[in-house]
Amino acid sequence: MYSAKKLSAILCMGFALPVFAQHQDATSPLAGSAGSAGLSIGKAKVVSVEQLDPAARGVAEKDLALQARFAAGGGVETVPDDAAYIKTHYASRAVYWAESKIRKNLKSDWTDVSRSELQGYKYEAFVPEGPSKTGPWSSYTRVFKRPDGVLVMLHEWDYALDGGGVMIVKELMNEHVHQYLARSIVRKTKSGQYISELTWASDRKYYTLTVWDKLNPSGGGQYDKSWLVTLAERITQAH
């Protein structure tokens, strides 16, 4: 997720990533060109598949078909082990400073999680993104450990501050976080690591909640998809 060059915005089928990435998160759909649909700088723009250029539309349609097939069969998509890159490497990138020093080095303050379950989780690390570990930062991930030991990561990017934009392909969205369209997806690496993600964008920030475990079937336990959506809503509400 890190490289020496920062891109202002890049279309991800579903969302624009803040990408600092030579290593593109393999759990994210393929990035491509916005084409005629265009990105609106400082805004989250909703478009349909038909508005995308032919190459991007083909990627989106393939993604839709793939997810529909797995949903019908009850399975999940298998992705390369590189999808777990941030889980296995975050500690080497983390900044273990006092909270006050970290917050002074943020370009915009992080989202308040005090009214969410994250407040009661064990705080593991702060992971800045970008070409420098010294900042200042507008994109970063906070790592928490759930009471059962599962890692939960909250990524946020102030795309509006950075002059970036977010493009939301509405057909790929399958959830809402308050009024915001969102995408929930579960994947599994070839080595068997489950990755459950919920991605959405507010009026100025892009978020991803990553749970390094398989969500329980709906209504089948404490940590199901509704739990993840509720967690996201409490985080966004606090912002």
N, C-alpha and C positions, 0 to 999 in steps of 0.2 A: 504494500500500500504506500510505498515511499519512493521518491525519486528526487533528483536534483531540480527538476523543472515542475512548476506548478501550473496547472491548466485552469483557466477561469471557469470553464464548465464543459462538461462532456455528456452527450446524451447516452443514458443507459436506458434500455428498454424497460420503462417503468419510472426511472428517476435519473436525474443528472447527478453524477458523482463529483465530489470536490477534488477529484483524483490527484494524488501525489504519487502516481502509480506507474512504475515499470512493472511491479507485481500487481496485476489487477486481481481483485478478490474473485476467486473462481466461483463463489456462491452468487455473484451478481450476474445478471444476463449481460450479453455482449454489448459493448459500447459501440456507437456508430454516429453517423451524421444526422443532424436535425433536418437537413434538407429544406424544403419549402415551408415546413411548419415553423421553423425558427425558434430560437430561445429568446425569452424576454428577460433582459438583464435585471437582476434584483427581484424577480418574481417566479412563482411556481405556475407554470402554464399547463393546462390540461388539453391534450390533443387525442384524436382517435387514430386508429391504425391507418385509416385511409388517408390521413394527412401526411404521413411519413413518406420519404422518398422510397423508391422501389427496394433498395438494398436494406434499409432499416425496416421497412414493412415486412420483408421476407423473414428477417430475424424475429420480429414480433409475432408473426403468424406461426412460425415454427415453435416459438416458446409457448404460445397459447395451446397449440395442438399437443405439445409434450406434456404440459401440466394437466390438460384435460384427460389424457391417456392415463397418467399416474393416478389422478383423482378417481377415475372410473375403476381402476384396478386395485386401489387401496395401497399402492406403493409410493415410493419417493424416487426422485432422480438421483443417480449416482454421479458424483463429480470427482475430479482428481484430488489427491491428498493435499495439493497446494491450497485448496480451499480453506484448510485449517492453519494456514501460514501465521495469521495474527495470533492464534491461540498458542502456538508453539514458540513464537518469537517475540511476543509483546514485552516480556521482562527485559530483554536486551535494549528495547527502544524506550522503556518507561523512564519517567523522571520522578525520582523519589525525593521531592522537595516538600517543605512544609506547605500546607494548603494556602496560607497567606501569600507565600512567594509565588506559587503557581498562578493564583488568581490575579496577582499584579502583572503577570506576564501574558494574560489573555487579551486579545484584541476586543473581544466582547465577552461578558461574564457567562459562565456556564449555566445551563438550565438547572434550576433548583429541583432536587429530587426529594426534599424533606417530607412531602405529602404522599410519597409513594413507598412501596415495599423496599426499594433500594436503600432507603435510610436505615433499615434494620439489618441489611446484609453486611458482611465483612468487606471492607474496602481493600482492594488489592493493589491497584496501580493507576496512574495517570499516564496515558500514552499520547504524546503530541504527534501530529502529522505535518509533514512539510520537509523542506530541505535541511532544516536546522533543529537541533534539540533545544536550542536556547531561545527560540521564539522571536517576537511574540506570535501567538498561535490563534487561529480562527477555526481550526479543525482539530479535533482530538477525541480520544476514546477513554472512558473511565471503566475500569474493570472491577466487578464485584463478585463475591462468592455467595451463592444461595445457601440457606441452612443445610441443604442436602449435599453441599459440596460442588454443585454445578456452577461453572463460570457464566456470568451474565455481563455482557458488554454494552454500554451505551455510547454510541458514536454520534457526534453532532458537528455540523459545519454551518457557520454563519455565511451562507452564500450571498446574501444581500450585501453584507459588509465587504465581501471580496469582489463584488461586481460580477458574480456568477448568476446562473439561473438554473431552474429545475424544470424538466419536462416530464410530465406524467402521462403515460399512455393509458387511457382510462380502461380499455379492455383487459389490461393486465392487472388491474386493481381488484382485490377481492375482500377488502375490509374498509372500515372507517375508523379513524382516531379522531373523535369528536366530528367536526365537519370536514376533516381532511381525508382525502382518498389515501388508502394505504394498501400495501401488499404483504401478505403473510405467506411464507413458503418454508417447507422443510426439505432438506437435502441430506445426503449421506455420502461421505467420502468412500473411496475404494477400500480403505482400511477399516471402515465401520464407524467412523465418528459422525454422529448426527449434528446437524446445524439447523436451528430453527431461527428464522429471522422475520422481523416486522419492520417495514420501511415506510416512512411518510415524510411529508414536508409541511411545515407551518408557513406563515407569511414571510419568514426570514431565515428559518433554519431547516436543514435537512437532517433527518434522524434515522438511525438504524439500531434496533434492539436485537442483539444476537444472544441466543441461549444455546450453549454447547451440549444439547441433549435433544431427544425427540419429545415433542409435546404429546401429552396424553390425548387419546381420542376425546372429542367433545363430551363433556360430562363424565369423563372416565377417570378423574383424579384431580388433585389440587392444581397441578401445573398443565393446564390445557390451553387451547388457543384463546379462549375467553379471558383467562388469567393474563396472557401476554398483552391482549388489547387493553384490558383494564389498567395494567401497569403503564402502558404507553399513554393512556388518557390522563392518568394522574401526573405523569411527568410533563406532558404538554400543558395541562391545566396550570401547573405550577410555574410555567414560563411566562 
